[in-house]
Amino acid sequence: MDLISDLWQRATAVQPAPQPSVMIALAVAALALVLLVWPLVRLFVTVCHEAGHAVAALLAGRRLTGIRLHSDTSGLTLTRGRPTGPGMVFTLFSGYPSAAVVGLAVAWMAGAGYAAGALWLLVVLLALMLLNIRNFYGALVVLGVGAMLAIAGLYAPPVALSWLAHGLAWTLLLAAPRPVLEVAGNRDPGTDAAQLARITWIPRLLWVTLWLLLTVGALVFGGWLLLPGLRP
């Protein structure tokens, strides 16, 4: 019971927001990660992408049969249900905005002082995702990310937790538009955009444009939450 009580206290404790200079440095560092070590960052984005598909499928009443993450930073979420219709459209659509949604959620919680709570919430979501992973590499990635966040939540001082949460938010927000730009030039019939075009008759590039508007809009709103002097 003492361990559970200690975990709850750490998860619900309020952490101080970083100083303005630190916040700007975190944004610059996140941008450098997106530009210089994109394969590593893209792997985290793919985790969010596939989780988005999975959550959308469950909300739409589809049956989730498994998630796979691959070493080339691609992923696959398998569901059962009608191959067309609103549920399938919602499931296919939800992948690309998911990293931006997670980034906004972390930014909002960290900005409110609950950086540790945001990290522990991600640990819980990753644990649930792990139950549906169907390949060894994917399990290793999800388990590794969850373990790192859990260790930070257990042992990192409050200031470090705040830095980590804000840096994670910046990284996801800045990274989210890049896969959308990549899929814009991808003519593979298996992409989410191509599948949406096939079952809705709405052109592929219109779906890409909508994703781009959402991810860039999330970046702007997230910046408004995170940057010093702009957050209410």
N, C-alpha and C positions, 0 to 999 in steps of 0.2 A: 504493500500500500504506500509506503514511503516513496518508492520509486515512481509510482503513478502520480502521486501528489507533487513530487519534484518536477516531473515532466510537464504536468499541467501548469505549474507555476512558471516554468521557463517558457512554455508556449504562449501563455497569456500575458507575460510581462511586457511592459512598454519599453522600447529601445529609443534612444535619442536619434533624431534625424542627423545625417552627416552635415558637416559644415559646407557652405556654398562652394568653397574651393574644392573640397573632396567630391561633392556631387558632380561638378564639372569634370574632374579628373576621372571619375567612374564612367561618365558618358564617353569621354575620349578613349578610355581603355576598352570599353565595350565595342566602340566603332573599330578600333584596331583589331580586336578579336575577329569581328565579322569580315574584315578585309584581308587579314593576314593568315588566319587559321580557320578558314571557312569550312573545310571538311569536318573539323571537330565541332564547330558551332552548328553546322547543318545536322549533325547527328542528334543534338538536343532538340533542334527544330522538328526533326522527323518524329521524335518521341511525342512531342505535342501534337503534330499532324495526325499520327495514327490514333492517339488518345481522343482527338477531336472526332474522327470518324467513329470510333467505338462508342463514345457518349451519345453522339447524334443517332447512331443506329439503335441504341437502347431506348432513347427518348421517342424514336419513331415507331417503336414496337417491333423492330427486327431482332433476330437472334444473332448474337455475337458468337462466332465459332473460333476465332483466334486472331492473334496479332503477331506479325513477324517484323523484325528489324534486321537489316542486312549490313554487311561491312562496307558496302559502297554508299552508305548513308540513305539508301532507299528503304521503303517499308511497305507492308501490305496488311490490310485489315479485312478479314473475311466475315461476311454476315450472310444470313439466310432470310429470305422474304421475297416479296414481289420484285422482279427485276426492273420495274418501272414504277412510276407514281411518286407522290410527294415524299414518302418515306425514303425512297432511294435517292431522290434529288437532294433532300436534306442531308443524308449521310455523305454523299459525294461532295457536297458543297462545303461541309464543315471542316475539312482538313486544313486547307491553306490559311484560314483566319485564326486557327487555334493558337498558334504561338503568340500572336498579337493579343488574343484574349487572355492567355495566361500572363503575359507580360503586364497587361493593364491591371489584372487582379493583384499581382504581386506589388506593382507600383502603388496601387490604392491602399493595400494593407500596410505596406512599409511606410508610406507617407503618413498614415494614421498612427504610426508608432508600433505596429505589430509585425515587425520584420520576422521575429522568431515564429509567430503564428503562421505567417505565409509560408515559411520554409517547412514547418511541420505539416501543414496542409498538403504541400507538394509530396512529402514523404508518404502520407496516407494514400494519396491518389496513385503514386507510383507502385505502392504495395498492391492496390487493387488491380492496376494494370498488369503487374507481374503474374497474377493468377490466370491471365488470358494470353500470355506470351507462349508461342508454340515453337520457338527455336532457341538453341543454346546461346547464340550470339546476342539475340534480343534480350534473353533473361539476364545475361551478364551485364549488358548496358544498363538496363532498368535497375537491377540490383546495385550496380556500382554507383549510379547517380543517387539513388535513394540512400545508400549507405553514407556517401559523402555529405549529403544534406543532414542526415540524422546525426552524424558525428559533430558537424558544425553546431547543430541545435543543442547538443548535449554539453559541449566543452568550450565553444567559442565565447568570448566575452561579448556583452551587449553591443559595444561599438562595432566589433567585427561582424556580428550578425546583421546589423543595419547596413553596413557596407556591402555585405554579400547579397542581401536581398535587393538593394537598390541597383547593384551591378548586374544582377541576374535580370531584373526588370528591363534595364537599358539594353542588355544584350538581346533579349527576345524581341523587344520592340524594334530595334534596329535591324535585326536579322529577318523578321517576318516578311518584308516585301521582296527580298532577294529570290526565294524559290518561286514566287509568282512571276517575276521577270524571266526566270529560267524556263518555266513552263510555257511562257508566251511564245517562245521559238521552238517548242518541242511538238512535232507533228505525230508523235507516237499515238496510235489509237487507244492505247491503254491508259493514258493520263486521265486524271479526274475531269479536266476541261473537255477532252474529247468524248468521254462517256456521258457527261452532262449534255453536250451538244447532240449526241445521238439519241438520247431518250427524251429530250425536250424540244428539239429543233431550234433552240436558241444558239446562235453562232458561238463557237469556242472562245473567240476573242472577247465577246461580251462578258462571259464568265470571268475571264482573266482580268478584264477591266474592273469588274465589281470587286474581285479579291484585292486588286491593287488599291482601289479607293478605300476599302476597309482597313487594310494593313497600314497604309500611309496615314489615314485618319487616326488610327489607334496610336501611331507614333507621335503625331502632333498632340493628341490629347494626353498621352502619357508624358510627353515632354512638359506639357503645361502642369501636370501633377508633380513632376520630379524636379524641374529646374528651380533654383532659388529665386525668390521674388515673384514667381508666377503662381505658386501653389497657394490656395486660400488658407 
